[in-house]
Amino acid sequence: MNIHEYQAKELYRNYGIPVPQGIACMSVEEASAAAKKLIEETGNEAVVVKAQIHAGGRGKAGGVKVVKGVKAATEAATDILGKTLVTHQTGPEGKVVQRLLVEQGLAIKSELYLALVVDREARRVAIMASTEGGMDIEEVAARTPERISTVHIDPAVGLQSYQTRQLAFALGLSKQEQKGFSRLLRGLATLFIDEDCSIAEINPLILTEDERVIALDAKVNFDSNADFRHEAYWSSVRDFTEEAPTETEAKEAGLSYIQLDGNIGCLVNGAGLAMSTMDTIKYYGGEPANFLDVGGGADQEAVTKAFKIILQSEAVKGIFVNIFGGIMRCDTIANGVVAATKELGLKVPLVVRLEGTKVEAGRKILDESGLAITSAATMAEGAQKIVELAKG
């Protein structure tokens, strides 16, 4: 689950992480008033108007403007609000800016990069730091990987002082800057664990002329598996307009669904099998339109709901149902497939592969349905068939 920059910065403040003064705005009028207030309070004419969307690369897309004075800030807000920003993270369709963050301008001496992420290979939280702040970390890793320093937090003892010193030395910080960096990093590490984050990133982390260390940007993603621990707070900061409507609908229905850019819809039970199904479709030259795991205990209603969600995408030219019946019975899935096909008047090719509990009964239901359903004995056969039918 993602949140906006201004929400992440509010969270940073709660953990003692220095951030610029800023005000979230929903209109040009609010942005104008915010700029006036910040200029009066800071005595600095420079303000920054920033688009708030769930994607990086906003600056390159024209979503961040540094201006002087209330008039210029108003003009910048007018230009950005309502604009569709297309970045490397939004896809070609882009995202419409519906919120702004107006912040005080700061004199920057240098820009750094700092992030905490879950390193699944090491099975620990990794801290990455680099002198190349303000750039995409993927670009830094590709061109100058030696400029990224990484340490791992041992869950038994937590972040250690020698680790903060190691990173501070790698970043070339002065003694005064090291003190501020240590406090900031400890706050960020505590936030990461307490709030069940999957990433907490500051890019750029800036150094000022008076040797302060400040989070100029903030990105926080939460691990949705922990939503039961933060239900009230996460609900209050979640922005449904930034999420794909089908993904929201699927979550409410208890389905694991992620929308992709392909044209072959997938309905599978089990995350591992779903990943294998998508890989097999790609192997035979197709492109999956989604990841969809109906779970081990889905009923006929859930299967019908899954079909409806898949078909909301106009790009879908075929559907592949791949079920291994363990907890879930194949006859239940077959009944769901038949019911959904009849109810929705399915007009795209449908290939079904069933295996496991009550498989013979399930196949019989499909064969006797009188519907244009193509059966497959194996996953490979099913993937190959749906790719061919979708192309046709």
ABEGO torsion letter per residue (X at the ends): XBBBAAAAAAAAAAAGBBBBBBBBBABAAAAAAAAAAAAAAAGBABBBBBBBBBBBGAAAAGABBBBBEAAAAAAAAAAABGBBBBBAAAEAAEBBBABBBBBBBBBBABBBBBBBBBBAAAGBBBBBBBABBGBBAAAAAAABAAABBBBBBBAAAEBBAAAAAAAAAAAGBBAAAAAAAAAAAAAAAAAAAAAGBABBBBOBBBBBAAGBBBBABBBBBBBAAAAAAAAAAAAAABBAAABBAAAAAAAAAGBBBBBBABABBBBBBEAAAAAAAAAAAAAAGBBBABBBBAEAABBAAAAAAAAAAAAABAABABBBBBBBBBABBAAAAAAAAAAAAAAAGBABBBBBBBBEBGAAAAAAAAAAAGBBBBBBABAAAAAAAAAAAAAX
